[in-house]
Amino acid sequence: QVQVVESGGGLVQPGGSLRLSCAASGTFSRINVGGWYRQAPGKQRELVAEIRSGVMPNYADSVKGRFTISRDNAKNTVYLQMNSLKTEDTAVYYCYVMVQWGREYGYWGQGTQVTVSS
């Protein structure tokens, strides 16, 4: 079994920054894919950023130039640095990882609230 725990959400003013962390623990050999999704009230869950082994990260157009996804393989942790936050970034942010243990398995975190408001 694999546990995925997000942290780092909170309340921030427009123009501010937050750094989200996603720590995966349990039985697996490596994280192949790490992704951040978000879901605002009344909207569908959408991909924010994704990082895969050996390829450039992928970002939603709405966050390009403001958000940066990264990973620390030694800590089995995926990060999302969010700068120049806007009110429309307000949502619950979810981490998704695909880990390798024989084959690939996907797991979601429980979500962390990000609220951008003055």
TORLO-822253 format. One record per residue: residue number from 1; residue in one letter; chain; x, y, z of N, C-alpha, C in turn. Coordinates in nm, 3 decimals, padded with zeros to 5 digits. Atoms other than C-alpha are relative to their C-alpha. Layout:
N
NODE     k   r   c       nc1       nc2       nc3      cac1      cac2      cac3       cc1       cc2       cc3
NODE   NUM   a   A         X         Y         Z         X         Y         Z         X         Y         Z
...
! end
This chain:
118
NODE     k   r   c       nc1       nc2       nc3      cac1      cac2      cac3       cc1       cc2       cc3
NODE     1   q   A    00.085   -00.119    00.000    00.000    00.000    00.000    00.088    00.124    00.000
NODE     2   v   A   -00.073   -00.126    00.012    00.109    00.355   -00.073   -00.086    00.111    00.058
NODE     3   q   A    00.067   -00.116   -00.056    00.018    00.668    00.119    00.055    00.125   -00.067
NODE     4   v   A   -00.037   -00.126    00.064    00.017    01.010   -00.044   -00.056    00.113    00.086
NODE     5   v   A    00.041   -00.106   -00.092    00.007    01.316    00.182    00.046    00.134   -00.054
NODE     6   e   A   -00.032   -00.136    00.044   -00.013    01.676    00.063    00.010    00.092    00.122
NODE     7   s   A   -00.010   -00.104   -00.104    00.083    01.977    00.272    00.037    00.131   -00.066
NODE     8   g   A   -00.045   -00.130    00.049    00.149    02.347    00.233   -00.110    00.093   -00.045
NODE     9   g   A    00.108   -00.088    00.040   -00.194    02.482    00.148   -00.028    00.105    00.106
NODE    10   g   A    00.035   -00.104   -00.096   -00.344    02.785    00.315   -00.062    00.120   -00.068
NODE    11   l   A    00.056   -00.126    00.047   -00.469    03.140    00.276    00.114    00.095   -00.036
NODE    12   v   A   -00.104   -00.092    00.045   -00.260    03.386    00.077   -00.065    00.114   -00.077
NODE    13   q   A    00.053   -00.115    00.074   -00.317    03.731   -00.070    00.037   -00.010   -00.147
NODE    14   p   A   -00.036   -00.003    00.143   -00.321    03.786   -00.447    00.142    00.054   -00.019
NODE    15   g   A   -00.140   -00.035    00.021    00.035    03.809   -00.575    00.097   -00.074    00.087
NODE    16   g   A   -00.085    00.074   -00.092    00.165    03.589   -00.298    00.043   -00.135   -00.054
NODE    17   s   A   -00.055    00.129    00.039    00.333    03.250   -00.306   -00.032   -00.106    00.105
NODE    18   l   A    00.013    00.117   -00.087    00.281    02.904   -00.163    00.080   -00.113   -00.064
NODE    19   r   A   -00.068    00.120    00.048    00.474    02.580   -00.191   -00.072   -00.122    00.056
NODE    20   l   A    00.066    00.124   -00.039    00.283    02.254   -00.188    00.099   -00.115   -00.006
NODE    21   s   A   -00.082    00.120   -00.002    00.449    01.925   -00.100   -00.090   -00.123   -00.006
NODE    22   c   A    00.073    00.128    00.011    00.336    01.571   -00.183    00.099   -00.111    00.030
NODE    23   a   A   -00.092    00.105   -00.041    00.510    01.292    00.004   -00.067   -00.136   -00.015
NODE    24   a   A    00.049    00.137    00.019    00.461    00.930   -00.102    00.083   -00.095    00.084
NODE    25   s   A   -00.070    00.099   -00.082    00.545    00.644    00.131   -00.067   -00.136   -00.016
NODE    26   g   A    00.053    00.134    00.013    00.501    00.270    00.128    00.091   -00.087   -00.084
NODE    27   t   A   -00.078    00.098    00.075    00.610   -00.014   -00.094   -00.003    00.030   -00.149
NODE    28   f   A   -00.017   -00.023    00.142    00.733    00.091   -00.436    00.147    00.028   -00.026
NODE    29   s   A   -00.140   -00.019    00.032    01.061    00.126   -00.621    00.031    00.143   -00.043
NODE    30   r   A   -00.022   -00.139    00.041    01.019    00.474   -00.770   -00.132    00.062   -00.041
NODE    31   i   A    00.113   -00.077    00.053    00.774    00.745   -00.865    00.027    00.026   -00.147
NODE    32   n   A   -00.015   -00.025    00.143    00.729    00.748   -01.243   -00.063    00.132   -00.043
NODE    33   v   A    00.073   -00.121    00.036    00.478    01.031   -01.264   -00.049    00.067    00.128
NODE    34   g   A    00.057   -00.078   -00.110    00.389    01.307   -01.020   -00.081    00.113   -00.060
NODE    35   g   A    00.085   -00.104    00.057    00.104    01.544   -01.087   -00.079    00.073    00.107
NODE    36   w   A    00.086   -00.082   -00.084   -00.091    01.825   -00.925   -00.126    00.034   -00.079
NODE    37   y   A    00.130   -00.035    00.056   -00.460    01.871   -01.000   -00.069    00.094    00.097
NODE    38   r   A    00.077   -00.085   -00.090   -00.709    02.119   -00.862   -00.147   -00.005   -00.038
NODE    39   q   A    00.143   -00.002    00.023   -01.081    02.142   -00.823   -00.060    00.116    00.078
NODE    40   a   A    00.069   -00.114   -00.061   -01.267    02.465   -00.758   -00.147   -00.035    00.016
NODE    41   p   A    00.143    00.030   -00.021   -01.628    02.467   -00.630   -00.079    00.011   -00.130
NODE    42   g   A    00.084   -00.001    00.119   -01.869    02.376   -00.908    00.072   -00.029   -00.130
NODE    43   k   A   -00.077    00.025    00.122   -01.590    02.290   -01.152    00.060   -00.141    00.003
NODE    44   q   A   -00.063    00.131    00.009   -01.428    01.972   -01.274    00.145    00.008    00.045
NODE    45   r   A   -00.142    00.007   -00.036   -01.090    01.859   -01.150    00.083    00.017   -00.127
NODE    46   e   A   -00.083   -00.027    00.117   -00.819    01.984   -01.385    00.147   -00.020    00.033
NODE    47   l   A   -00.144    00.015   -00.016   -00.452    01.911   -01.438    00.066    00.137    00.011
NODE    48   v   A   -00.075   -00.124   -00.016   -00.225    02.187   -01.312    00.142   -00.017   -00.054
NODE    49   a   A   -00.138    00.024    00.043    00.120    02.039   -01.366    00.033   -00.147    00.019
NODE    50   e   A   -00.037    00.141   -00.006    00.280    01.701   -01.425    00.148   -00.013   -00.030
NODE    51   i   A   -00.141    00.025    00.024    00.635    01.572   -01.408    00.021   -00.150   -00.017
NODE    52   r   A   -00.029    00.139    00.032    00.751    01.248   -01.565    00.151   -00.018   -00.015
NODE    53   s   A   -00.142    00.030    00.013    01.088    01.081   -01.565    00.045    00.018   -00.144
NODE    54   g   A   -00.063   -00.012    00.131    01.301    01.190   -01.859   -00.064    00.097   -00.096
NODE    55   v   A    00.064   -00.097    00.090    01.067    01.454   -02.005   -00.020    00.132    00.073
NODE    56   m   A    00.025   -00.131   -00.059    01.001    01.821   -01.951   -00.135    00.002    00.069
NODE    57   p   A    00.130   -00.010   -00.067    00.723    01.908   -01.707   -00.106    00.061   -00.091
NODE    58   n   A    00.115   -00.048    00.075    00.380    01.984   -01.845   -00.086    00.088    00.090
NODE    59   y   A    00.079   -00.094   -00.080    00.171    02.281   -01.726   -00.129    00.038   -00.072
NODE    60   a   A    00.119   -00.061    00.055   -00.180    02.407   -01.775    00.035    00.142   -00.046
NODE    61   d   A   -00.030   -00.133    00.052   -00.180    02.727   -01.980   -00.021    00.108    00.105
NODE    62   s   A    00.035   -00.102   -00.098   -00.334    02.917   -01.690    00.106    00.021    00.107
NODE    63   v   A   -00.102   -00.013   -00.105   -00.032    02.857   -01.465    00.142    00.011   -00.057
NODE    64   k   A   -00.134   -00.007    00.060    00.259    02.866   -01.711    00.068    00.132    00.036
NODE    65   g   A   -00.075   -00.118   -00.038    00.528    03.106   -01.597   -00.019    00.040    00.145
NODE    66   r   A    00.026   -00.034   -00.140    00.385    03.120   -01.243    00.026   -00.118    00.094
NODE    67   f   A   -00.015    00.120   -00.082    00.395    02.761   -01.113    00.118   -00.083   -00.051
NODE    68   t   A   -00.109    00.089    00.035    00.688    02.521   -01.107   -00.015   -00.131    00.077
NODE    69   i   A    00.006    00.131   -00.063    00.666    02.148   -01.041    00.141   -00.058    00.004
NODE    70   s   A   -00.132    00.061   -00.013    00.971    01.960   -00.915   -00.014   -00.126    00.085
NODE    71   r   A    00.004    00.123   -00.077    01.061    01.635   -00.745    00.134   -00.025    00.068
NODE    72   d   A   -00.119    00.045   -00.071    01.308    01.497   -00.494   -00.012   -00.151    00.010
NODE    73   n   A    00.013    00.145    00.005    01.356    01.130   -00.576    00.044   -00.066    00.130
NODE    74   a   A   -00.049    00.058   -00.124    01.549    01.063   -00.256   -00.105    00.005    00.111
NODE    75   k   A    00.105   -00.018   -00.103    01.254    01.188   -00.048   -00.136   -00.047   -00.049
NODE    76   n   A    00.130    00.042    00.059    00.981    01.050   -00.280   -00.104    00.110    00.017
NODE    77   t   A    00.085   -00.117   -00.020    00.831    01.398   -00.278   -00.007    00.081   -00.128
NODE    78   v   A    00.025   -00.087    00.115    00.679    01.615   -00.549   -00.045    00.135    00.056
NODE    79   y   A    00.031   -00.135   -00.047    00.655    01.991   -00.504   -00.071    00.081   -00.108
NODE    80   l   A    00.058   -00.098    00.092    00.450    02.269   -00.659    00.023    00.138    00.060
NODE    81   q   A   -00.025   -00.139   -00.040    00.588    02.619   -00.620   -00.095    00.089   -00.076
NODE    82   m   A    00.101   -00.084    00.061    00.311    02.867   -00.685    00.032    00.146    00.032
NODE    83   n   A   -00.029   -00.143   -00.015    00.400    03.233   -00.741   -00.105    00.083   -00.071
NODE    84   s   A    00.095   -00.094    00.064    00.197    03.538   -00.843   -00.141   -00.057    00.002
NODE    85   l   A    00.130    00.066   -00.011   -00.115    03.370   -00.715   -00.114    00.097   -00.027
NODE    86   k   A    00.118   -00.077    00.034   -00.452    03.490   -00.839   -00.121   -00.059    00.072
NODE    87   t   A    00.121    00.051   -00.067   -00.799    03.460   -00.689   -00.054   -00.124   -00.069
NODE    88   e   A    00.051    00.116    00.074   -00.887    03.214   -00.965    00.082   -00.127    00.023
NODE    89   d   A   -00.076    00.119   -00.037   -00.619    02.977   -00.832   -00.060   -00.068    00.123
NODE    90   t   A    00.063    00.059   -00.117   -00.841    02.912   -00.531   -00.066   -00.132   -00.035
NODE    91   a   A    00.050    00.134    00.027   -00.921    02.541   -00.519    00.057   -00.097    00.103
NODE    92   v   A   -00.066    00.110   -00.071   -00.850    02.213   -00.347    00.101   -00.061   -00.096
NODE    93   y   A   -00.108    00.054    00.083   -00.519    02.088   -00.482    00.027   -00.145    00.042
NODE    94   y   A   -00.021    00.142   -00.023   -00.469    01.714   -00.517    00.130   -00.045   -00.068
NODE    95   c   A   -00.119    00.061    00.057   -00.150    01.522   -00.573   -00.034   -00.139   -00.051
NODE    96   y   A    00.016    00.134    00.058   -00.143    01.214   -00.795    00.138   -00.053   -00.034
NODE    97   v   A   -00.127    00.061    00.036    00.149    00.977   -00.825   -00.025   -00.136   -00.064
NODE    98   m   A   -00.003    00.135    00.055    00.213    00.672   -01.038    00.134   -00.059    00.039
NODE    99   v   A   -00.121    00.060   -00.053    00.461    00.443   -00.871    00.023   -00.135   -00.067
NODE   100   q   A   -00.040    00.126    00.061    00.649    00.139   -00.994    00.022   -00.104    00.109
NODE   101   w   A   -00.025    00.116   -00.087    00.624   -00.194   -00.812   -00.044   -00.122   -00.079
NODE   102   g   A    00.039    00.100    00.099    00.630   -00.463   -01.076   -00.062    00.074   -00.117
NODE   103   r   A    00.066   -00.087    00.099    00.380   -00.263   -01.274   -00.029    00.135    00.065
NODE   104   e   A    00.030   -00.132   -00.054    00.252    00.091   -01.230   -00.132    00.000    00.076
NODE   105   y   A    00.121   -00.019   -00.080   -00.004    00.187   -00.966   -00.018    00.150    00.021
NODE   106   g   A    00.028   -00.141   -00.021   -00.174    00.524   -00.927   -00.069    00.024    00.133
NODE   107   y   A    00.057   -00.034   -00.130   -00.262    00.695   -00.599   -00.026    00.150    00.008
NODE   108   w   A    00.035   -00.139   -00.024   -00.431    01.020   -00.499    00.022    00.035    00.147
NODE   109   g   A   -00.001   -00.052   -00.135   -00.374    01.233   -00.194   -00.139    00.048    00.039
NODE   110   q   A    00.132   -00.039   -00.053   -00.654    01.370    00.021   -00.036    00.143   -00.037
NODE   111   g   A    00.026   -00.137    00.041   -00.620    01.726   -00.107    00.039    00.101    00.106
NODE   112   t   A   -00.033   -00.110   -00.091   -00.509    02.056    00.043   -00.062    00.128   -00.058
NODE   113   q   A    00.072   -00.120    00.044   -00.705    02.382    00.028    00.097    00.115   -00.020
NODE   114   v   A   -00.072   -00.124    00.029   -00.549    02.686   -00.136   -00.104    00.108   -00.024
NODE   115   t   A    00.093   -00.111    00.013   -00.739    03.011   -00.094    00.079    00.128   -00.024
NODE   116   v   A   -00.066   -00.126    00.034   -00.623    03.330   -00.263   -00.104    00.111    00.012
NODE   117   s   A    00.099   -00.103   -00.028   -00.806    03.629   -00.122    00.065    00.115    00.076
NODE   118   s   A   -00.048   -00.116   -00.074   -00.745    03.980    00.004   -00.087    00.026    00.121
! end
